[in-house]
């Protein structure tokens, strides 16, 4: 072999080796791309959804489950709302449910909600932001792919318009990880849809306040029992909100028990430091009794005649106790013309005080 021929052969072999190397890299890269592209289809996508237990929550989960997505619900509890409806929905539709009490974080948010309050003491937008924030923490720690909810754009003009939905997502600190399946086609595509985790074409375009499309979907999915769309949050209730404002105005700290106490009976502010709760029915008397802290509260009852249970949370001085006893007697069947005996109980300690009943018309000035 001539010298020139040997050099040419070596060059040819080198080019072949480089070519084979390039082909091998291309094949490996193609395999990596195929693996990445196939991953949504070859593994189960997991989604964590906020659940109120209402029809929209139910439908949003069923729409995703139809795509083969494994859905789990989370429902939050505070003294202002419970997870009872979510528990019923989860049992009816065989969807796993996680329940979390977020009272401390909720009360901290309520001190100064950035978006403010609604008509009463309802911080709806910041409430939803907080719920998505906590759900997002669970998503990241427990391996869910994204969050979802049953919100429908325009169904609630103040808290479910386009800007409100965007506010909630931004302030949840999980921007781009929240899907609203019932209104997805009315909103910009999410990264989950763009990446193929979710089929956008199988999502919905519901908007507005009409419930007819949801009712048709319910029939399609065989959903028969679901609660009315009326809200279950006490913070939207005028009476409860007034009592809550009074508590916030007069106390720097408060326990969940005191917040639950606001749900029952008439509430009267006797002094800046003392308030009372007066049962209106036998059922309310029973509820009040279950919320008594025997080490801190005083419980009053009129002797010898039917009447209310009166609770003085955290007790009070003697003047306040006597005024509370007069109001207790005034709401009872005792005669307003004669002195009445009222039992004052503190745990296992009992004593009697004698007072003139204060008629409800005169006690009205103390009502919260």
Number of C-alpha atoms within 10 A of each C-alpha: 5 6 7 8 10 11 11 11 11 11 12 12 12 12 12 12 12 12 12 12 12 12 12 12 12 12 12 12 12 12 12 12 12 11 12 11 13 12 14 14 12 9 9 13 19 20 22 27 29 25 29 25 22 21 23 24 23 26 21 26 27 21 19 21 16 11 14 14 18 17 22 22 27 22 22 20 15 19 21 19 14 18 22 14 16 24 21 15 25 20 11 14 13 9 18 14 21 18 16 14 14 15 16 11 13 19 13 10 15 16 10 12 16 12 14 14 17 14 11 16 19 20 21 22 23 25 18 20 20 20 20 26 20 19 25 24 13 15 21 11 9 10 12 17 17 22 25 25 23 23 24 25 25 19 16 13 12 14 21 20 18 15 12 20 21 14 18 26 21 14 17 22 16 20 15 14 18 23 25 24 29 26 20 23 17 16 15 8 13 17 15 18 16 11 11 14 19 21 13 16 9 13 19 17 14 21 21 14 12 11 14 9 11 15 16 12 16 19 11 9 14 10 18 11 12 16 13 9 11 7 13 16 14 19 23 19 15 13 16 21 18 17 21 18 13 17 18 13 10 14 10 7 7 11 11 13 14 17 16 15 22 22 20 20 22 17 24 22 18 20 12 10 13 18 24 28 26 24 24 17 14 13 12 18 20 13 18 23 17 11 16 21 17 16 11 13 17 24 26 26 22 27 15 11 14 14 23 25 25 29 30 22 21 17 19 20 9 9 10 18 21 18 17 30 28 26 26 31 33 25 24 23 13 21 14 16 9 9 15 25 21 24 18 23 17 18 14 7 9 12 11 16 16 15 20 20 26 20 17 16 9 10 19 12 11 15 15 17
